[in-house]
């Protein structure tokens, strides 16, 4: 029900496209589905100061639309959606660390990786992946977790929250120069940012994963993996100008599963970020989930 206006790319139809594709591919029969609970204040303030949480809650309108920036707006259903999106990551961590699920994919909107500690932006209000990762660290006592972000845009919010946190390694790839025009200036030692030019395709992406991501992940030995799964680097998605396809998303998922199996008891929580060409989004998520579920 969260709807930032007609023709906005971050639209309700995104989740319907994913669900329709899972059904069409016959994958839904093999998956366990959970309704996301609301994130509690205690979950949110692990990633954001209380003032930010309070400001988002106080800004939420009862009617109409309130713009936080030209691209990011709140209406009456936005706050409940944002709380459930963050809550999905918390539930997924509990399920995976508790052994009820080997891994989880959270089909959530609004996305989260642009939400900085004190600033909502880029369609994002709370940083879902950061809330989930901090829950694993603080609630479940994990000592090392890795965040992998393959969205076409740099996850500036996730970097803002975790820069300098030695318990977290973040590896990412993103089109540059491109929104939000960050990620290249003196990143912290625990940030492995790989900017790539427009037109980059699967072969170059796989080389980055093999030559840069995987060595850093093996060195770090993460006890759990978190994936900021944005699918807007797909060649059909005109939000960006990269050229990945479904087989690239399946391949990188296989590589990350191998890392999780070696160091993290196979524990992975993947959370939807971008992806705005509906057919490509549905196909890409389906390929990602097929690998996660060993189907």
C-alpha positions in Angstrom: 0.0 0.0 0.0 3.0 2.3 0.3 2.8 4.4 -2.9 4.9 7.5 -3.6 2.7 8.6 -6.5 1.8 7.6 -10.0 4.8 6.7 -12.3 7.2 6.4 -9.3 9.6 3.6 -10.1 9.5 2.2 -6.5 6.0 1.0 -7.0 3.7 -1.6 -5.4 3.8 -3.6 -8.6 7.4 -4.6 -7.9 6.4 -7.2 -5.2 3.5 -8.5 -7.4 6.0 -9.0 -10.2 8.2 -11.1 -7.9 5.4 -13.1 -6.5 3.9 -13.8 -10.0 7.2 -15.0 -11.3 7.7 -17.3 -8.3 4.3 -18.8 -9.0 4.9 -19.1 -12.8 8.3 -20.8 -12.2 6.7 -23.2 -9.7 9.1 -22.1 -7.0 6.4 -21.0 -4.5 5.6 -24.6 -3.8 9.1 -25.2 -2.3 9.3 -22.1 -0.2 8.1 -21.2 3.3 6.4 -17.8 3.5 6.4 -15.5 6.6 4.5 -12.3 7.2 7.0 -9.7 8.4 6.4 -8.2 11.9 7.0 -4.5 12.7 10.5 -3.7 13.7 10.6 -2.5 17.3 12.2 0.8 18.3 15.0 -1.2 19.9 15.8 -2.8 16.6 15.8 0.5 14.7 18.0 2.4 17.1 20.8 -0.2 16.6 21.3 1.4 13.1 19.8 4.9 13.6 19.9 7.4 16.5 16.5 7.8 18.3 16.1 11.3 16.8 16.0 9.9 13.3 13.4 7.2 14.2 11.3 9.8 16.0 11.6 12.2 13.0 10.4 9.6 10.5 7.5 8.6 12.8 6.5 12.2 13.4 6.7 13.1 9.6 4.4 10.2 8.6 1.1 11.9 7.4 -2.4 10.6 8.0 -3.4 11.7 4.5 -1.7 13.2 1.5 2.0 12.9 0.6 4.9 14.5 2.3 8.2 14.7 0.4 11.5 14.2 2.3 13.4 14.8 -0.9 12.4 14.9 -4.6 12.5 11.1 -4.9 11.4 10.0 -1.4 7.9 10.6 -0.1 5.7 9.4 2.8 1.9 8.8 2.7 -0.4 7.0 5.2 0.9 3.5 4.5 4.6 4.4 4.3 5.5 4.1 8.0 3.8 0.7 8.5 5.6 -0.6 5.3 8.9 0.8 6.5 8.5 -0.8 9.9 7.6 -4.2 8.4 10.5 -4.0 5.9 13.0 -3.5 8.7 11.1 -6.2 10.8 11.4 -8.7 7.9 15.2 -8.6 8.3 14.9 -9.1 12.1 12.6 -12.1 11.7 14.9 -13.5 8.9 17.9 -13.3 11.2 16.0 -15.0 14.0 14.9 -17.8 11.7 18.3 -18.4 10.1 20.4 -18.1 13.3 17.9 -20.2 15.1 18.2 -22.9 12.5 14.6 -22.8 11.3 15.7 -21.7 7.9 19.1 -22.1 6.1 18.7 -18.8 4.4 16.0 -16.2 3.7 15.0 -13.7 1.0 13.1 -10.7 2.2 10.8 -9.3 -0.5 10.4 -5.9 1.0 9.6 -2.3 0.1 10.6 0.4 0.8 14.2 -0.6 0.3 16.9 0.6 2.7 20.5 0.8 1.6 20.4 4.6 0.9 19.1 5.4 4.4 22.0 6.9 6.4 22.2 7.0 10.2 20.4 10.3 10.3 18.9 10.8 6.9 16.2 9.2 4.7 16.9 9.4 1.0 16.8 7.5 -2.3 13.4 5.8 -1.6 14.7 4.6 1.8 13.6 5.4 5.3 15.2 2.9 7.6 18.3 0.9 6.6 16.8 -2.6 6.5 20.1 -4.5 6.0 21.8 -2.5 8.7 19.0 -3.2 11.2 19.2 -7.0 10.3 23.0 -7.1 10.6 23.1 -5.3 13.9 20.4 -7.7 15.2 22.7 -10.6 14.4 25.6 -8.9 16.1 23.9 -7.5 19.2 21.1 -10.0 19.8 22.7 -13.2 18.6 26.3 -12.5 19.5 27.9 -13.0 16.2 31.4 -11.5 15.9 31.8 -11.0 12.1 29.2 -10.5 9.4 29.6 -9.5 5.8 27.3 -7.3 3.7 27.3 -7.8 -0.1 25.6 -5.1 -2.2 25.2 -5.5 -5.9 22.6 -2.8 -6.5 23.4 -0.4 -9.4 23.6 2.4 -6.8 26.2 2.7 -4.1 24.8 1.7 -0.7 25.8 5.0 0.9 23.5 4.5 3.9 25.0 1.1 4.8 28.5 2.5 4.5 27.6 5.5 6.6 26.3 3.2 9.4 29.1 0.6 9.3 32.2 2.5 8.3 34.9 1.7 10.8 33.0 -1.2 12.5 35.5 -4.0 12.5 32.8 -6.6 13.0 31.4 -5.8 9.5 32.9 -6.2 6.1 31.0 -4.6 3.3 31.8 -5.4 -0.4 29.9 -3.7 -3.1 29.8 -2.9 -6.8 28.1 0.1 -8.3 27.9 2.3 -11.4 30.1 5.4 -11.1 29.7 8.3 -11.5 26.0 7.9 -10.6 23.6 8.5 -7.8 24.3 9.0 -4.9 27.7 10.0 -6.1 29.5 8.4 -3.2 31.7 5.4 -2.3 34.9 6.5 -3.9 36.4 9.0 -1.5 38.6 7.5 1.2 36.4 4.5 2.2 37.1 3.0 5.6 39.2 -0.2 5.8 36.2 -2.4 6.2 34.6 -1.0 3.0 35.5 -2.8 -0.2 33.8 -0.5 -2.8 34.2 -1.3 -6.5 32.9 1.5 -8.8 32.4 0.5 -12.4 31.6 2.5 -15.5 28.4 2.5 -17.3 28.2 -0.4 -19.8 29.8 -2.9 -17.5 28.5 -6.4 -18.2 28.5 -9.8 -16.6 32.1 -10.8 -17.5 33.5 -7.7 -15.8 31.2 -8.2 -12.8 32.3 -11.8 -12.4 36.0 -10.7 -12.5 35.3 -8.2 -9.7 33.7 -10.9 -7.6 36.6 -13.3 -8.2 39.5 -10.9 -8.0 38.3 -8.5 -5.3 35.2 -9.6 -3.4 36.1 -13.3 -2.7 39.6 -12.7 -1.4 38.3 -10.1 1.0 35.5 -12.4 2.2 37.8 -15.3 2.7 40.2 -13.2 4.6 37.4 -11.9 6.8 35.7 -15.3 7.4 32.2 -14.0 8.0 29.9 -16.0 10.4 26.9 -14.8 8.4 26.2 -13.1 5.1 23.8 -10.3 4.3 22.9 -9.4 0.7 21.6 -6.0 -0.4 20.0 -7.6 -3.4 19.3 -4.8 -5.9 18.5 -6.0 -9.4 18.6 -2.6 -11.2 22.0 -3.4 -12.7 20.0 -5.7 -15.1 20.5 -4.6 -18.7 16.7 -4.2 -19.1 16.5 -1.7 -16.2 16.7 1.9 -17.4 17.3 3.1 -13.8 21.0 2.5 -14.5 23.3 1.6 -17.4 24.9 -1.7 -16.5 24.4 -5.0 -18.3 23.8 -7.9 -15.9 21.4 -10.7 -16.6 19.7 -13.4 -14.6 22.6 -15.9 -15.0 24.9 -13.3 -13.4 22.7 -13.0 -10.3 22.5 -16.8 -10.1 26.3 -17.1 -10.4 27.1 -14.5 -7.7 24.6 -16.2 -5.4 26.4 -19.5 -5.9 29.7 -17.9 -5.0 28.2 -16.3 -1.8 26.6 -19.5 -0.8 30.0 -21.2 -1.0 31.5 -18.5 1.3 28.6 -18.9 3.8 28.9 -22.7 3.8 32.7 -22.4 4.5 32.5 -19.9 7.4 29.0 -19.2 8.4 27.0 -22.4 8.7 25.3 -21.5 5.4 23.6 -18.5 7.0 22.4 -15.9 4.5 19.8 -13.2 4.7 19.1 -11.4 1.4 17.0 -8.3 1.3 15.5 -6.7 -1.8 16.8 -3.2 -2.7 16.4 -1.9 -6.3 15.0 -3.4 -9.4 12.4 -1.4 -11.4 12.0 -3.2 -14.8 9.2 -5.5 -13.6 9.8 -8.5 -15.8 13.5 -8.4 -15.3 13.0 -8.0 -11.6 10.8 -11.0 -11.3 13.2 -13.2 -13.4 16.2 -12.0 -11.5 14.8 -12.6 -8.1 13.6 -16.0 -9.2 17.1 -16.9 -10.3 18.5 -15.7 -7.0 16.0 -17.6 -4.9 16.4 -20.7 -7.0 20.1 -20.9 -6.0 19.4 -19.9 -2.4 16.9 -22.8 -2.1 19.0 -25.3 -4.0 16.3 -25.8 -6.6 
